[in-house]
Amino acid sequence: MEQPDVDEPVFLISAAAELAGMHAQTLRQYDRLGLVVPQRRPGGGRRYSLRDVATLREVQRMSHDEGINLAGIARILSLASRVTELEREVERLRPRADVGARVFTTGSSGTVVIVERGQRVSRDEGRSVVLWRGGR
C-alpha cells in the first residue's frame, strides 16, 4: 500500500481547521504570523498538507499545554526547521566523511586535496598520495 505524501497540499482551510481542532480564523492568524504557512492555489485559496495539520496541532499543544507564547513558538519552529536542514546536509555529506574511502594528497602549493574514490591524481595536482585509515 502506498504511503500518502505528507507534504501534498490537499486540505481546504475548513478541513485543516477541523483536523487540527481549531477555528479557521486561528489558521488565518497563524498564516499571517508565519507560524504555519499553507501553499496557495492560483486563486489565492489556502491548501494545507498533513504536515501542516501536524504542525498546527503542535502549535496548539505548545500554546495550551506548555504556555509558550506565539513568538516563542515561531522561534521553536524556526529552529526545528534549521535542525532538519542540517540533518539533511549531514546525510548528504556522510559518504565523504567515511574515512576508509578518503584519499588525501598535497597540491603543488602544499594545500591538502581530497581525492574521491576511483579518481586519479595528475602530477600537477598532487605530489604524494596517502590513504588515511582512522583509528589505528
Residue pairs with C-beta under 8 A, 6 or more apart in sequence:
4 50
5 49
6 49
6 50
6 51
6 54
7 49
7 50
7 51
8 49
8 50
9 38
9 39
9 47
9 48
9 49
9 52
10 47
10 48
10 49
10 50
11 19
11 47
11 48
11 49
11 52
11 53
12 45
12 46
12 47
12 48
13 24
13 27
13 28
13 38
13 45
13 46
13 48
14 24
15 48
16 27
16 38
16 46
16 48
16 52
16 53
16 56
17 23
17 24
17 26
17 27
19 53
20 27
20 53
20 56
20 57
20 60
21 57
21 60
22 56
22 60
27 36
27 38
27 46
27 48
27 56
28 46
30 36
30 56
30 59
31 37
31 38
31 46
33 70
33 74
34 74
35 55
35 59
35 70
35 73
35 74
35 77
36 48
36 52
36 55
36 56
36 59
38 46
38 47
38 48
38 49
38 52
39 46
39 47
39 49
40 46
40 47
41 47
48 56
55 77
59 73
59 77
62 68
62 72
62 73
62 76
63 69
63 70
63 73
68 76
95 101
96 102
96 114
99 132
99 133
99 134
99 135
100 133
100 134
101 117
102 114
102 117
102 132
103 114
103 115
103 116
103 117
103 129
103 130
103 131
103 132
104 112
104 113
104 114
104 115
104 129
104 130
104 132
105 112
105 113
105 115
105 121
105 125
105 126
105 127
105 128
105 129
105 130
106 112
106 113
106 126
106 127
106 128
107 113
107 125
107 126
107 127
108 124
108 125
108 127
113 121
113 125
113 126
115 121
115 126
115 129
121 129
